[in-house]
Amino acid sequence: MELPQMPELMGLSLLLGLLALVATAAVARGWLRAEEETNGRSAGQKANGCPPDKSLKSKKQKLQQRIRKEKPQQHNFTHRLLAAALKSHSGNITCMDFSSNGKYLATCADDRTVRIWSTKDFLQREHRSMRANVELDHAILVRFSPDCRAFIVWLANGDTLRIFKMMKRDDGGYAFTATPEDFPKKHKAPIVNIGIADTGKFIMTASSDTTILIWNLKGQVLSTINTNHMNNTYAAISPCSRFVASCGFTPDVKVWEVCFGKKGDFQDVVRAFELKGHSAAVHFFAFSNDSRRMASVSKDGTWKLWDTDVEYKKQQDPYLLRTGRFEEASTVPCRLALSPDAQVLALASGSSIHLYNTRRGEKEECFEQVHGECVSDLSFDITGRLLASCGDRAVRLFHNTPGYRAVVEEMQALLKRASNESTRQRLQQQLTQAQEALKNLGALKK
């Protein structure tokens, strides 16, 4: 069989091209004719005082509806331990932070707003919030200042910090004003976390390369830390404000001390201690409220609880108190929250949350498909009674039943050793309160 010669191929191609042009022209003429007829019919209807063809109008509306992006439906979730759902944001919530006085919760979302919620309304029917607009950008991280009169955000597009001051109005509400200038751009990689020391002496920002920056409140860099993790997955300031810690690709958590002089002047950042014991990358870690305990979760499928109340200047290493299994951590990145008293550990993988008793290492509660997206943030309130999570357009608050059970166990053990009557009465009162809370939640173990 002979193949067609080159001139024949070219001729065939030209013929096909000509036919295509003719067909296109015919279609175009037909479309123009139909358009003219439609316009003429509409014009005639208007001239005669008749309404336009409703069928054409409905077709146009349907076409616009198909073109317009459909608004995502709010994810529905119910559970016997769900205390409340905060639903004022119109975009996905990326971060949240409880104020140090326990009165407020700040949330930021990709709807270009930061909302400040009153925690005293959490168990009420209505949940009030105040809105701060993030002009020409949106925030992906938010943190309260120690005095609760300001908050900082990390701008998604600006790649820098912005400070908002909270000014109380005569009606009892707040006005939010951004400072005239944002912090200068210093990071070269995406940000993983920000924080303000409870002393108010410094701000920390950490990016996904190996960089942590220590700033003063005026936007000047005091120190640059190279974590040597190959990449950072998380970093945070300890509640006591003495330490900055980080984790990443390496199987450890590194902790530095941020040193200030007696007059409050910055001096240096020095290595304090490390949490060593995992065999793979560490996804996340958290401090207890007094900074004497830390918890970590790793790609090796385990979580660990540590005693960090050590004399590290004398080369004393943290003590490993408990190791538990969390197989989900070996396949997907996880988030972690530690209750203020370090009695309960919350682990989030995907859109599910698991609660563990840290004394026994046992899982006590599991909440499946809490959000329509992966959990983006997880935190206990300062009382430890509620666990908050976000991952779509809502914050969901759960009763911390493992925390109440831990109090029951602890009070029962202390009562057996109590020597005087006043101590016994105080312990008995705390025991009764915890038992009543569990009874009301239908979670009292028999």
C-alpha positions as CSV (number, residue, x, y, z in Angstrom):
1,M,0.0,0.0,0.0
2,E,1.5,3.4,-1.1
3,L,1.4,6.3,1.3
4,P,0.0,9.7,-0.1
5,Q,2.7,12.0,-1.5
6,M,3.4,15.3,0.2
7,P,1.6,17.6,-2.4
8,E,-1.5,15.4,-2.1
9,L,-1.4,15.7,1.7
10,M,-1.1,19.5,1.5
11,G,-4.0,19.6,-0.9
12,L,-6.1,17.5,1.4
13,S,-5.3,19.7,4.4
14,L,-6.2,22.9,2.5
15,L,-9.5,21.4,1.4
16,L,-10.4,20.4,5.0
17,G,-9.4,23.8,6.2
18,L,-11.6,25.5,3.6
19,L,-14.6,23.3,4.6
20,A,-14.1,24.2,8.2
21,L,-14.1,27.9,7.5
22,V,-17.3,27.6,5.4
23,A,-19.0,25.7,8.2
24,T,-17.9,28.2,10.8
25,A,-19.2,31.1,8.7
26,A,-22.6,29.4,8.3
27,V,-22.9,28.8,12.0
28,A,-22.0,32.5,12.6
29,R,-24.6,33.7,10.1
30,G,-27.3,31.5,11.8
31,W,-26.3,32.8,15.2
32,L,-26.4,36.5,14.1
33,R,-29.8,35.9,12.4
34,A,-31.2,34.4,15.6
35,E,-29.8,37.2,17.7
36,E,-31.4,39.8,15.3
37,E,-34.7,38.1,15.5
38,T,-34.5,38.0,19.3
39,N,-33.6,41.6,19.6
40,G,-36.3,42.6,17.1
41,R,-38.9,40.6,18.9
42,S,-37.9,42.2,22.2
43,A,-37.9,45.7,20.7
44,G,-41.3,45.0,19.1
45,Q,-42.7,43.9,22.4
46,K,-41.4,47.0,24.2
47,A,-42.8,49.2,21.4
48,N,-46.2,47.6,21.7
49,G,-46.2,47.9,25.5
50,C,-45.9,44.1,25.9
51,P,-43.6,42.5,28.5
52,P,-40.5,40.6,27.2
53,D,-40.7,36.9,26.6
54,K,-40.5,35.2,30.0
55,S,-39.0,32.1,28.5
56,L,-36.0,34.0,27.2
57,K,-35.6,35.7,30.5
58,S,-35.7,32.4,32.5
59,K,-33.2,30.9,30.1
60,K,-30.8,33.8,30.7
61,Q,-31.2,33.5,34.5
62,K,-30.5,29.8,34.3
63,L,-27.4,30.4,32.3
64,Q,-26.2,33.0,34.8
65,Q,-26.8,30.6,37.6
66,R,-24.8,27.9,35.9
67,I,-21.9,30.3,35.3
68,R,-22.0,31.8,38.8
69,K,-20.1,29.7,41.3
70,E,-22.4,28.0,43.7
71,K,-22.1,29.0,47.4
72,P,-20.9,26.0,49.4
73,Q,-23.3,24.5,51.9
74,Q,-22.6,24.7,55.6
75,H,-21.4,21.3,56.9
76,N,-23.8,19.8,59.4
77,F,-22.5,18.0,62.5
78,T,-24.2,16.8,65.7
79,H,-22.9,15.0,68.7
80,R,-24.1,14.6,72.3
81,L,-20.9,16.5,73.6
82,L,-21.2,19.4,71.1
83,A,-21.7,22.5,73.3
84,A,-22.0,25.1,70.6
85,A,-21.2,26.1,67.0
86,L,-20.1,29.6,66.1
87,K,-21.3,30.4,62.5
88,S,-20.9,34.1,61.6
89,H,-18.0,33.8,59.1
90,S,-18.8,33.5,55.4
91,G,-15.4,32.0,54.6
92,N,-13.3,29.1,55.9
93,I,-11.8,29.8,59.3
94,T,-8.0,29.3,59.3
95,C,-7.0,30.1,62.9
96,M,-8.3,31.0,66.4
97,D,-6.9,32.2,69.7
98,F,-8.3,32.5,73.2
99,S,-7.5,35.7,75.1
100,S,-5.3,35.3,78.2
101,N,-8.2,36.7,80.4
102,G,-10.5,34.0,79.1
103,K,-13.1,36.5,77.9
104,Y,-12.7,36.3,74.2
105,L,-12.0,34.1,71.2
106,A,-10.6,35.6,68.1
107,T,-11.1,33.8,64.7
108,C,-9.9,34.8,61.3
109,A,-11.1,33.5,57.9
110,D,-10.7,34.0,54.2
111,D,-13.7,36.3,54.1
112,R,-11.4,39.2,55.0
113,T,-12.6,39.5,58.6
114,V,-11.5,38.8,62.1
115,R,-14.3,38.1,64.6
116,I,-14.1,38.5,68.4
117,W,-16.5,36.3,70.3
118,S,-17.6,36.6,73.9
119,T,-16.8,33.3,75.7
120,K,-19.6,33.9,78.2
121,D,-22.1,33.3,75.4
122,F,-20.7,30.0,74.3
123,L,-23.4,27.9,76.2
124,Q,-26.2,30.4,75.3
125,R,-28.5,30.2,72.3
126,E,-27.1,33.3,70.6
127,H,-23.3,33.8,70.1
128,R,-22.3,37.5,69.8
129,S,-19.3,38.5,67.8
130,M,-17.6,41.8,66.8
131,R,-16.1,42.1,63.3
132,A,-12.8,43.6,62.3
133,N,-12.2,44.0,58.5
134,V,-8.8,43.2,57.0
135,E,-8.5,45.7,54.2
136,L,-7.4,44.5,50.7
137,D,-6.2,41.1,52.2
138,H,-7.2,38.3,54.6
139,A,-5.6,36.9,57.7
140,I,-4.5,33.3,58.0
141,L,-3.2,33.6,61.6
142,V,-4.4,35.6,64.6
143,R,-3.0,36.1,68.2
144,F,-4.2,38.3,71.1
145,S,-1.9,40.6,72.9
146,P,-1.3,39.9,76.6
147,D,-3.4,42.8,77.7
148,C,-6.2,41.8,75.3
149,R,-6.3,45.4,73.9
150,A,-4.9,44.4,70.5
151,F,-4.3,41.4,68.3
152,I,-1.9,40.6,65.5
153,V,-2.6,38.9,62.2
154,W,-0.5,37.4,59.4
155,L,-1.6,38.6,56.0
156,A,-2.1,36.0,53.3
157,N,-1.2,38.2,50.3
158,G,1.0,40.7,52.1
159,D,3.2,38.0,53.7
160,T,3.7,40.1,56.8
161,L,2.3,41.1,60.3
162,R,-0.4,43.7,60.9
163,I,-1.4,44.9,64.4
164,F,-4.9,45.9,65.2
165,K,-5.8,48.0,68.3
166,M,-9.1,47.4,70.1
167,M,-10.7,50.6,71.3
168,K,-13.7,50.4,73.5
169,R,-16.7,52.5,72.4
170,D,-19.3,54.2,74.6
171,D,-21.9,51.6,73.7
172,G,-19.7,48.8,75.2
173,G,-18.5,47.5,71.8
174,Y,-15.1,47.8,70.3
175,A,-13.6,49.7,67.3
176,F,-10.7,48.0,65.5
177,T,-7.9,50.1,64.0
178,A,-4.9,48.8,62.1
179,T,-1.6,50.5,62.8
180,P,-0.4,52.8,60.0
181,E,2.4,50.4,58.9
182,D,2.7,46.6,58.7
183,F,5.9,44.8,59.7
184,P,8.6,44.7,57.1
185,K,8.8,41.5,54.9
186,K,11.5,39.3,56.1
187,H,10.5,35.6,55.6
188,K,11.2,33.9,52.3
189,A,9.0,30.9,52.7
190,P,5.3,30.4,53.8
191,I,4.5,31.1,57.4
192,V,3.6,28.3,59.8
193,N,2.9,30.2,63.0
194,I,3.1,33.5,64.9
195,G,2.9,34.3,68.6
196,I,3.2,37.1,71.2
197,A,5.0,36.5,74.5
198,D,2.7,36.8,77.5
199,T,5.2,39.3,78.9
200,G,4.7,41.5,75.9
201,K,8.4,41.7,75.3
202,F,8.6,40.0,71.9
203,I,6.8,38.5,68.9
204,M,7.7,35.3,67.1
205,T,7.2,34.3,63.5
206,A,8.2,31.0,61.9
207,S,8.3,30.0,58.3
208,S,8.3,26.6,56.6
209,D,12.1,26.7,55.7
210,T,14.2,26.7,58.9
211,T,13.7,30.3,60.0
212,I,12.2,31.7,63.2
213,L,12.4,35.4,63.8
214,I,12.2,37.2,67.1
215,W,10.8,40.7,66.8
216,N,10.2,43.6,69.2
217,L,6.7,45.2,69.1
218,K,8.0,48.0,66.8
219,G,8.7,45.6,64.0
220,Q,12.5,45.3,64.4
221,V,14.1,41.9,64.2
222,L,16.0,41.0,67.5
223,S,17.2,37.6,66.5
224,T,17.1,35.0,63.7
225,I,17.0,31.3,64.7
226,N,18.0,28.5,62.3
227,T,16.2,25.4,63.5
228,N,18.2,22.9,61.3
229,H,15.0,20.8,60.9
230,M,15.4,20.9,57.0
231,N,11.9,22.4,57.2
232,N,9.6,23.7,60.0
233,T,6.1,22.3,60.5
234,Y,5.3,24.2,63.6
235,A,6.7,26.7,66.2
236,A,5.3,28.3,69.3
237,I,6.1,30.5,72.4
238,S,5.7,28.8,75.8
239,P,3.0,30.2,78.1
240,C,5.7,31.3,80.5
241,S,7.3,33.4,77.7
242,R,10.8,32.0,78.4
243,F,10.9,29.6,75.5
244,V,10.4,29.3,71.8
245,A,10.1,25.7,70.4
246,S,10.0,24.2,66.9
247,C,9.5,20.9,65.1
248,G,9.8,19.7,61.6
249,F,11.4,17.0,59.4
250,T,13.8,15.8,62.1
251,P,12.5,13.5,64.9
252,D,12.8,16.0,67.8
253,V,11.4,19.2,69.2
254,K,14.0,21.9,69.8
255,V,13.6,24.5,72.5
256,W,15.4,27.8,72.9
257,E,15.4,30.3,75.8
258,V,14.8,34.0,74.8
259,C,16.8,36.0,77.3
260,F,16.2,39.5,78.6
261,G,18.1,41.6,81.1
262,K,16.7,42.9,84.4
263,K,15.8,46.2,82.8
264,G,13.8,44.4,80.1
265,D,16.4,44.7,77.3
266,F,16.9,41.8,74.9
267,Q,20.1,39.9,75.3
268,D,20.2,36.6,73.4
269,V,18.5,33.4,72.2
270,V,20.2,30.2,73.5
271,R,19.5,26.5,73.1
272,A,17.7,25.2,76.2
273,F,16.8,21.5,75.6
274,E,15.3,19.0,73.1
275,L,12.6,16.4,73.2
276,K,14.2,13.3,71.8
277,G,12.5,9.9,71.5
278,H,10.4,9.9,68.2
279,S,11.8,7.9,65.3
280,A,10.3,10.1,62.5
281,A,9.3,13.7,61.8
282,V,7.3,15.5,64.4
283,H,4.0,17.0,63.1
284,F,3.0,19.1,66.1
285,F,3.6,19.9,69.8
286,A,2.0,21.9,72.6
287,F,2.7,23.2,76.1
288,S,0.6,22.9,79.2
289,N,-0.5,26.2,80.8
290,D,2.4,26.3,83.3
291,S,5.0,25.2,80.7
292,R,6.0,22.3,82.9
293,R,4.6,19.7,80.4
294,M,4.8,19.3,76.7
295,A,3.2,16.9,74.3
296,S,4.2,15.9,70.7
297,V,2.9,13.8,67.9
298,S,5.0,12.2,65.2
299,K,4.9,10.5,61.8
300,D,6.1,7.4,63.7
301,G,2.5,6.9,64.8
302,T,3.0,7.9,68.4
303,W,2.2,10.8,70.8
304,K,4.4,11.5,73.8
305,L,3.9,13.5,77.0
306,W,7.0,15.1,78.6
307,D,8.0,16.6,81.9
308,T,9.9,19.7,80.9
309,D,10.3,21.1,84.5
310,V,14.0,20.4,84.5
311,E,17.3,22.2,85.2
312,Y,18.4,22.4,81.6
313,K,21.3,24.7,82.4
314,K,22.8,21.8,84.3
315,Q,22.3,19.5,81.3
316,Q,19.2,17.8,82.7
317,D,17.0,16.4,79.9
318,P,13.2,16.3,79.9
319,Y,11.6,13.1,81.2
320,L,9.3,11.0,79.1
321,L,6.1,10.4,81.1
322,R,3.8,8.6,78.6
323,T,3.7,7.2,75.1
324,G,0.5,6.5,73.2
325,R,-0.3,5.1,69.8
326,F,-2.0,7.2,67.1
327,E,-1.7,5.3,63.8
328,E,-3.3,8.1,61.8
329,A,-0.2,10.2,62.3
330,S,1.9,7.8,60.2
331,T,-0.2,8.7,57.1
332,V,-1.4,12.3,57.4
333,P,-0.2,15.4,59.2
334,C,-1.8,15.9,62.6
335,R,-2.6,18.8,64.9
336,L,-2.4,18.6,68.7
337,A,-3.8,20.4,71.7
338,L,-2.9,19.8,75.4
339,S,-5.4,20.8,78.1
340,P,-4.2,23.5,80.6
341,D,-3.6,20.9,83.3
342,A,-2.0,18.4,80.8
343,Q,-4.6,15.7,81.7
344,V,-6.1,15.5,78.3
345,L,-4.6,15.3,74.8
346,A,-6.6,16.2,71.7
347,L,-5.4,15.0,68.3
348,A,-6.9,16.0,65.0
349,S,-6.3,14.1,61.7
350,G,-8.3,15.1,58.6
351,S,-11.7,16.2,59.9
352,S,-11.8,13.9,63.0
353,I,-10.7,14.6,66.6
354,H,-9.6,12.1,69.2
355,L,-9.3,12.7,73.0
356,Y,-6.8,10.8,75.2
357,N,-6.4,10.5,78.9
358,T,-2.6,11.3,79.4
359,R,-2.4,9.4,82.7
360,R,-3.4,6.0,81.2
361,G,-2.8,6.8,77.5
362,E,-6.3,5.6,76.6
363,K,-8.6,7.1,74.0
364,E,-11.8,8.3,75.6
365,E,-13.7,10.2,72.9
366,C,-13.7,10.4,69.1
367,F,-15.6,12.9,67.0
368,E,-15.8,11.9,63.3
369,Q,-16.2,14.4,60.4
370,V,-16.5,17.4,62.6
371,H,-15.9,19.8,59.7
372,G,-16.4,19.9,56.0
373,E,-12.6,20.5,55.6
374,C,-9.6,19.3,57.5
375,V,-9.3,20.7,61.0
376,S,-7.2,23.9,60.7
377,D,-6.9,24.7,64.4
378,L,-7.5,23.0,67.7
379,S,-7.4,24.6,71.2
380,F,-8.7,24.2,74.8
381,D,-10.2,27.2,76.5
382,I,-8.3,28.5,79.5
383,T,-10.6,26.6,81.9
384,G,-10.0,23.3,80.1
385,R,-13.7,22.6,80.1
386,L,-14.2,23.2,76.4
387,L,-12.3,22.1,73.3
388,A,-12.6,24.3,70.2
389,S,-11.9,23.3,66.6
390,C,-12.3,25.0,63.2
391,G,-11.9,23.7,59.7
392,D,-14.8,25.2,57.6
393,R,-17.0,28.3,58.3
394,A,-17.8,27.3,61.9
395,V,-16.0,26.9,65.2
396,R,-17.3,23.9,67.1
397,L,-17.0,23.6,70.9
398,F,-17.0,20.3,72.7
399,H,-17.4,19.4,76.4
400,N,-14.2,18.0,77.7
401,T,-15.5,14.9,79.4
402,P,-12.1,13.2,79.7
403,G,-11.0,16.3,81.6
404,Y,-13.8,15.8,84.1
405,R,-13.0,12.1,84.5
406,A,-9.4,13.0,85.1
407,V,-10.5,15.4,87.9
408,V,-12.6,12.6,89.5
409,E,-9.7,10.2,89.4
410,E,-7.3,12.7,90.9
411,M,-9.7,13.9,93.7
412,Q,-10.5,10.3,94.7
413,A,-6.8,9.5,95.0
414,L,-6.1,12.7,97.0
415,L,-9.0,12.1,99.3
416,K,-7.5,8.8,100.4
417,R,-4.3,10.7,101.5
418,A,-5.9,13.8,102.9
419,S,-5.0,14.3,106.6
420,N,-7.1,17.4,107.7
421,E,-10.8,18.1,107.4
422,S,-10.5,21.4,105.5
423,T,-8.5,19.7,102.7
424,R,-11.0,16.8,102.5
425,Q,-13.9,19.2,102.2
426,R,-12.2,21.1,99.4
427,L,-11.3,17.9,97.5
428,Q,-14.8,16.5,98.0
429,Q,-16.3,19.7,96.6
430,Q,-14.2,19.5,93.4
431,L,-15.0,15.8,93.1
432,T,-18.8,16.4,93.4
433,Q,-18.7,19.2,90.8
434,A,-16.9,17.0,88.3
435,Q,-19.3,14.1,88.9
436,E,-22.3,16.4,88.5
437,A,-20.9,17.7,85.2
438,L,-20.4,14.2,83.9
439,K,-23.9,13.2,85.0
440,N,-25.5,16.2,83.2
441,L,-23.6,15.3,80.1
442,G,-24.6,11.6,80.3
443,A,-20.9,10.7,80.4
444,L,-20.5,9.4,84.0
445,K,-18.9,6.0,84.0
446,K,-20.7,3.4,86.1
